[in-house]
């Protein structure tokens, strides 16, 4: 099982690195791969929760796509200034209105009256959880730096490094030396020892990532602090997905990735940490 997990991880990481590296020269590839993950993740969410499939899948794809085009339209380093046409935030509001109306219309026209409001609620939650939170990956990747000299791809690699080092350290330490369960009613396998090791490793990975990816906008102390914060939030994100699976009585969100489970199992930590890093870049660093 560990060998299969390792092989799947290495293969997937290699694919993601290639996609991100060429994402500024071939944004359509990033768009397609991103939407594929959103589509698979939303399908897993709908299956687990009993959400509304059609509107949920289309809504999730549209939310991610709109965020992608908004991020791309503000980055002159990727798209020609002659092609730039900043997308108004009003389109996001229009899309949300369309999704909500579609969900209520679908529920109202079904002959079965079983838990209509519940299905609407979980579908909206899924769109926010899977598509909107994941869309911050695109916003980081195509971040429009004011000096034009920096590149959002390296900040995205920084995020992946911190989160995956955190996850790996927590798993290895927890399985070998973990004795005290963190929150067993939600995640029976997660231990206090593994969690602490993961967070501390995330902090060290933050410092390493600052120099490895040459993030001049972040000092080493800020990188350490950011790594610790992202590592801590990754734990919360992992617990959130574990709670979702525990509530539905399943071990993995899906089986699309051998040894790793589903798309939600793979990106659960990214869902919460990507928005946090983006907001840190905008509000704190003011890049």
One Martini backbone bead per residue (centre of mass of N, CA, C, O) as a GRO file, in nm:
protein
  287
    1UNK     BB    1   0.058   0.062  -0.021
    2UNK     BB    2   0.301   0.256   0.007
    3UNK     BB    3   0.412   0.212  -0.279
    4UNK     BB    4   0.159   0.307  -0.433
    5UNK     BB    5   0.148   0.586  -0.304
    6UNK     BB    6   0.427   0.680  -0.403
    7UNK     BB    7   0.386   0.644  -0.709
    8UNK     BB    8   0.140   0.832  -0.734
    9UNK     BB    9   0.274   1.084  -0.622
   10UNK     BB   10   0.508   1.114  -0.821
   11UNK     BB   11   0.340   1.123  -1.081
   12UNK     BB   12   0.157   1.365  -1.004
   13UNK     BB   13   0.375   1.573  -0.941
   14UNK     BB   14   0.500   1.575  -1.224
   15UNK     BB   15   0.249   1.677  -1.368
   16UNK     BB   16   0.203   1.941  -1.205
   17UNK     BB   17   0.473   2.072  -1.267
   18UNK     BB   18   0.438   2.087  -1.574
   19UNK     BB   19   0.175   2.250  -1.581
   20UNK     BB   20   0.285   2.500  -1.425
   21UNK     BB   21   0.537   2.570  -1.595
   22UNK     BB   22   0.342   2.605  -1.873
   23UNK     BB   23   0.096   2.801  -1.792
   24UNK     BB   24   0.197   3.075  -1.934
   25UNK     BB   25   0.217   2.945  -2.230
   26UNK     BB   26  -0.037   2.725  -2.149
   27UNK     BB   27  -0.332   2.801  -2.012
   28UNK     BB   28  -0.522   2.577  -2.123
   29UNK     BB   29  -0.404   2.345  -1.956
   30UNK     BB   30  -0.475   2.454  -1.679
   31UNK     BB   31  -0.777   2.472  -1.735
   32UNK     BB   32  -0.830   2.170  -1.790
   33UNK     BB   33  -0.705   2.042  -1.535
   34UNK     BB   34  -0.862   2.205  -1.327
   35UNK     BB   35  -1.147   2.114  -1.425
   36UNK     BB   36  -1.102   1.814  -1.382
   37UNK     BB   37  -1.068   1.826  -1.074
   38UNK     BB   38  -1.338   1.963  -1.018
   39UNK     BB   39  -1.522   1.749  -1.145
   40UNK     BB   40  -1.426   1.507  -0.972
   41UNK     BB   41  -1.470   1.637  -0.692
   42UNK     BB   42  -1.775   1.697  -0.726
   43UNK     BB   43  -1.862   1.408  -0.776
   44UNK     BB   44  -1.773   1.303  -0.500
   45UNK     BB   45  -1.948   1.492  -0.330
   46UNK     BB   46  -2.225   1.409  -0.444
   47UNK     BB   47  -2.206   1.109  -0.370
   48UNK     BB   48  -2.176   1.151  -0.056
   49UNK     BB   49  -2.433   1.375  -0.015
   50UNK     BB   50  -2.669   1.396  -0.240
   51UNK     BB   51  -2.651   1.586  -0.455
   52UNK     BB   52  -2.682   1.785  -0.737
   53UNK     BB   53  -2.536   1.697  -1.019
   54UNK     BB   54  -2.568   1.885  -1.266
   55UNK     BB   55  -2.552   2.167  -1.128
   56UNK     BB   56  -2.295   2.109  -0.968
   57UNK     BB   57  -2.095   2.056  -1.201
   58UNK     BB   58  -2.146   2.314  -1.366
   59UNK     BB   59  -2.101   2.517  -1.138
   60UNK     BB   60  -1.807   2.444  -1.073
   61UNK     BB   61  -1.686   2.499  -1.354
   62UNK     BB   62  -1.777   2.798  -1.374
   63UNK     BB   63  -1.631   2.907  -1.125
   64UNK     BB   64  -1.345   2.833  -1.208
   65UNK     BB   65  -1.342   2.969  -1.489
   66UNK     BB   66  -1.393   3.259  -1.398
   67UNK     BB   67  -1.143   3.280  -1.215
   68UNK     BB   68  -0.937   3.225  -1.434
   69UNK     BB   69  -1.007   3.467  -1.625
   70UNK     BB   70  -0.958   3.684  -1.416
   71UNK     BB   71  -0.661   3.622  -1.359
   72UNK     BB   72  -0.562   3.645  -1.658
   73UNK     BB   73  -0.665   3.945  -1.728
   74UNK     BB   74  -0.441   4.076  -1.504
   75UNK     BB   75  -0.190   3.941  -1.677
   76UNK     BB   76   0.057   4.074  -1.887
   77UNK     BB   77   0.265   3.823  -1.893
   78UNK     BB   78   0.045   3.627  -2.044
   79UNK     BB   79  -0.137   3.850  -2.170
   80UNK     BB   80  -0.217   4.057  -2.393
   81UNK     BB   81  -0.310   4.385  -2.374
   82UNK     BB   82  -0.510   4.359  -2.627
   83UNK     BB   83  -0.676   4.113  -2.465
   84UNK     BB   84  -0.759   4.270  -2.233
   85UNK     BB   85  -1.062   4.202  -2.009
   86UNK     BB   86  -1.180   4.278  -1.736
   87UNK     BB   87  -1.367   4.111  -1.502
   88UNK     BB   88  -1.645   4.157  -1.351
   89UNK     BB   89  -1.787   4.092  -1.040
   90UNK     BB   90  -2.081   4.068  -1.153
   91UNK     BB   91  -2.043   3.781  -1.275
   92UNK     BB   92  -2.038   3.631  -1.007
   93UNK     BB   93  -2.323   3.711  -0.922
   94UNK     BB   94  -2.466   3.594  -1.169
   95UNK     BB   95  -2.372   3.302  -1.126
   96UNK     BB   96  -2.493   3.260  -0.846
   97UNK     BB   97  -2.784   3.309  -0.932
   98UNK     BB   98  -2.795   3.077  -1.138
   99UNK     BB   99  -2.736   2.845  -0.941
  100UNK     BB  100  -2.962   2.889  -0.737
  101UNK     BB  101  -3.196   2.880  -0.939
  102UNK     BB  102  -3.130   2.598  -1.051
  103UNK     BB  103  -3.166   2.440  -0.788
  104UNK     BB  104  -3.463   2.519  -0.729
  105UNK     BB  105  -3.580   2.428  -0.999
  106UNK     BB  106  -3.500   2.134  -0.982
  107UNK     BB  107  -3.639   2.066  -0.710
  108UNK     BB  108  -3.933   2.161  -0.801
  109UNK     BB  109  -3.944   1.941  -1.058
  110UNK     BB  110  -3.954   1.712  -0.872
  111UNK     BB  111  -4.138   1.441  -0.763
  112UNK     BB  112  -3.954   1.425  -0.532
  113UNK     BB  113  -3.959   1.535  -0.168
  114UNK     BB  114  -3.668   1.453  -0.077
  115UNK     BB  115  -3.471   1.668   0.062
  116UNK     BB  116  -3.439   1.944  -0.099
  117UNK     BB  117  -3.285   2.146   0.084
  118UNK     BB  118  -3.044   1.961   0.140
  119UNK     BB  119  -2.944   1.937  -0.156
  120UNK     BB  120  -2.897   2.235  -0.200
  121UNK     BB  121  -2.693   2.284   0.031
  122UNK     BB  122  -2.471   2.072  -0.050
  123UNK     BB  123  -2.418   2.184  -0.332
  124UNK     BB  124  -2.322   2.466  -0.250
  125UNK     BB  125  -2.095   2.365  -0.069
  126UNK     BB  126  -1.940   2.215  -0.293
  127UNK     BB  127  -1.880   2.458  -0.476
  128UNK     BB  128  -1.716   2.609  -0.265
  129UNK     BB  129  -1.514   2.385  -0.178
  130UNK     BB  130  -1.409   2.298  -0.465
  131UNK     BB  131  -1.409   2.554  -0.663
  132UNK     BB  132  -1.351   2.818  -0.506
  133UNK     BB  133  -1.105   2.730  -0.339
  134UNK     BB  134  -0.940   2.618  -0.589
  135UNK     BB  135  -0.921   2.894  -0.753
  136UNK     BB  136  -0.666   3.006  -0.590
  137UNK     BB  137  -0.456   2.869  -0.765
  138UNK     BB  138  -0.495   3.057  -1.010
  139UNK     BB  139  -0.445   3.330  -0.862
  140UNK     BB  140  -0.152   3.265  -0.792
  141UNK     BB  141  -0.034   3.185  -1.072
  142UNK     BB  142  -0.167   3.483  -1.193
  143UNK     BB  143  -0.031   3.697  -1.039
  144UNK     BB  144  -0.027   4.063  -1.041
  145UNK     BB  145   0.251   4.200  -1.020
  146UNK     BB  146   0.368   4.524  -0.984
  147UNK     BB  147   0.677   4.471  -1.102
  148UNK     BB  148   0.685   4.211  -1.312
  149UNK     BB  149   0.924   4.004  -1.187
  150UNK     BB  150   0.733   3.807  -1.075
  151UNK     BB  151   0.604   3.463  -0.992
  152UNK     BB  152   0.330   3.263  -0.915
  153UNK     BB  153   0.447   2.975  -0.947
  154UNK     BB  154   0.642   2.982  -0.695
  155UNK     BB  155   0.412   3.013  -0.485
  156UNK     BB  156   0.277   2.746  -0.559
  157UNK     BB  157   0.521   2.567  -0.491
  158UNK     BB  158   0.538   2.655  -0.199
  159UNK     BB  159   0.266   2.538  -0.117
  160UNK     BB  160   0.312   2.243  -0.196
  161UNK     BB  161   0.556   2.195  -0.018
  162UNK     BB  162   0.435   2.253   0.260
  163UNK     BB  163   0.190   2.058   0.248
  164UNK     BB  164   0.344   1.788   0.173
  165UNK     BB  165   0.540   1.788   0.408
  166UNK     BB  166   0.327   1.788   0.625
  167UNK     BB  167   0.181   1.526   0.543
  168UNK     BB  168   0.426   1.333   0.545
  169UNK     BB  169   0.524   1.379   0.837
  170UNK     BB  170   0.259   1.303   0.976
  171UNK     BB  171   0.244   1.014   0.865
  172UNK     BB  172   0.521   0.898   0.955
  173UNK     BB  173   0.513   0.973   1.259
  174UNK     BB  174   0.231   0.863   1.327
  175UNK     BB  175   0.284   0.556   1.242
  176UNK     BB  176   0.547   0.521   1.434
  177UNK     BB  177   0.494   0.735   1.711
  178UNK     BB  178   0.201   0.735   1.752
  179UNK     BB  179  -0.028   0.762   2.055
  180UNK     BB  180  -0.202   1.029   2.032
  181UNK     BB  181  -0.505   1.125   1.970
  182UNK     BB  182  -0.666   1.386   1.841
  183UNK     BB  183  -0.964   1.309   1.670
  184UNK     BB  184  -1.112   1.009   1.660
  185UNK     BB  185  -1.414   1.076   1.566
  186UNK     BB  186  -1.286   1.179   1.281
  187UNK     BB  187  -0.958   1.080   1.303
  188UNK     BB  188  -0.812   0.787   1.394
  189UNK     BB  189  -0.506   0.831   1.261
  190UNK     BB  190  -0.463   1.094   1.404
  191UNK     BB  191  -0.190   1.257   1.567
  192UNK     BB  192  -0.014   1.458   1.769
  193UNK     BB  193   0.271   1.391   1.672
  194UNK     BB  194   0.214   1.423   1.368
  195UNK     BB  195   0.109   1.713   1.375
  196UNK     BB  196   0.359   1.851   1.490
  197UNK     BB  197   0.555   1.752   1.271
  198UNK     BB  198   0.406   1.883   1.034
  199UNK     BB  199   0.416   2.181   1.120
  200UNK     BB  200   0.725   2.203   1.155
  201UNK     BB  201   0.790   2.112   0.864
  202UNK     BB  202   0.640   2.344   0.730
  203UNK     BB  203   0.825   2.567   0.835
  204UNK     BB  204   1.088   2.459   0.703
  205UNK     BB  205   0.970   2.458   0.413
  206UNK     BB  206   0.932   2.761   0.398
  207UNK     BB  207   1.232   2.835   0.406
  208UNK     BB  208   1.322   2.660   0.169
  209UNK     BB  209   1.122   2.786  -0.042
  210UNK     BB  210   1.230   3.075  -0.039
  211UNK     BB  211   1.512   2.984  -0.172
  212UNK     BB  212   1.434   2.786  -0.398
  213UNK     BB  213   1.215   3.016  -0.531
  214UNK     BB  214   1.293   3.313  -0.484
  215UNK     BB  215   1.128   3.486  -0.250
  216UNK     BB  216   1.165   3.826  -0.216
  217UNK     BB  217   0.885   3.903  -0.060
  218UNK     BB  218   1.015   3.698   0.162
  219UNK     BB  219   1.123   3.636   0.457
  220UNK     BB  220   1.240   3.397   0.666
  221UNK     BB  221   1.043   3.453   0.901
  222UNK     BB  222   0.788   3.465   0.728
  223UNK     BB  223   0.822   3.179   0.611
  224UNK     BB  224   0.804   3.031   0.877
  225UNK     BB  225   0.529   3.138   0.966
  226UNK     BB  226   0.374   3.053   0.712
  227UNK     BB  227   0.436   2.750   0.736
  228UNK     BB  228   0.296   2.710   1.011
  229UNK     BB  229   0.017   2.811   0.926
  230UNK     BB  230  -0.030   2.622   0.685
  231UNK     BB  231   0.006   2.362   0.849
  232UNK     BB  232  -0.233   2.412   1.041
  233UNK     BB  233  -0.454   2.444   0.821
  234UNK     BB  234  -0.412   2.163   0.696
  235UNK     BB  235  -0.527   2.012   0.937
  236UNK     BB  236  -0.810   2.130   0.924
  237UNK     BB  237  -0.868   2.037   0.634
  238UNK     BB  238  -0.838   1.734   0.690
  239UNK     BB  239  -1.063   1.723   0.906
  240UNK     BB  240  -1.293   1.818   0.725
  241UNK     BB  241  -1.284   1.571   0.532
  242UNK     BB  242  -1.309   1.354   0.751
  243UNK     BB  243  -1.590   1.444   0.844
  244UNK     BB  244  -1.730   1.391   0.579
  245UNK     BB  245  -1.664   1.085   0.563
  246UNK     BB  246  -1.771   1.000   0.842
  247UNK     BB  247  -2.066   1.092   0.788
  248UNK     BB  248  -2.071   0.877   0.524
  249UNK     BB  249  -1.895   0.608   0.569
  250UNK     BB  250  -1.601   0.668   0.441
  251UNK     BB  251  -1.259   0.645   0.356
  252UNK     BB  252  -1.289   0.753   0.062
  253UNK     BB  253  -1.387   0.973  -0.192
  254UNK     BB  254  -1.221   0.774  -0.388
  255UNK     BB  255  -1.047   0.584  -0.688
  256UNK     BB  256  -0.866   0.750  -0.905
  257UNK     BB  257  -0.614   0.714  -0.696
  258UNK     BB  258  -0.376   0.505  -0.638
  259UNK     BB  259  -0.336   0.505  -0.283
  260UNK     BB  260  -0.508   0.800  -0.239
  261UNK     BB  261  -0.787   0.805  -0.384
  262UNK     BB  262  -0.919   1.102  -0.423
  263UNK     BB  263  -0.932   1.432  -0.498
  264UNK     BB  264  -1.007   1.523  -0.209
  265UNK     BB  265  -0.766   1.378  -0.074
  266UNK     BB  266  -0.544   1.544  -0.226
  267UNK     BB  267  -0.681   1.863  -0.185
  268UNK     BB  268  -0.771   1.933   0.108
  269UNK     BB  269  -0.537   2.132   0.193
  270UNK     BB  270  -0.565   2.339  -0.046
  271UNK     BB  271  -0.849   2.462   0.004
  272UNK     BB  272  -0.738   2.643   0.257
  273UNK     BB  273  -0.439   2.746   0.181
  274UNK     BB  274  -0.471   2.908  -0.081
  275UNK     BB  275  -0.641   3.147   0.027
  276UNK     BB  276  -0.439   3.227   0.246
  277UNK     BB  277  -0.199   3.299   0.062
  278UNK     BB  278  -0.343   3.509  -0.108
  279UNK     BB  279  -0.420   3.702   0.126
  280UNK     BB  280  -0.127   3.747   0.215
  281UNK     BB  281  -0.035   3.879  -0.051
  282UNK     BB  282  -0.249   4.114  -0.044
  283UNK     BB  283  -0.260   4.218   0.272
  284UNK     BB  284   0.048   4.192   0.368
  285UNK     BB  285   0.255   4.212   0.123
  286UNK     BB  286   0.153   4.372  -0.126
  287UNK     BB  287   0.237   4.259  -0.436
   0.00000   0.00000   0.00000
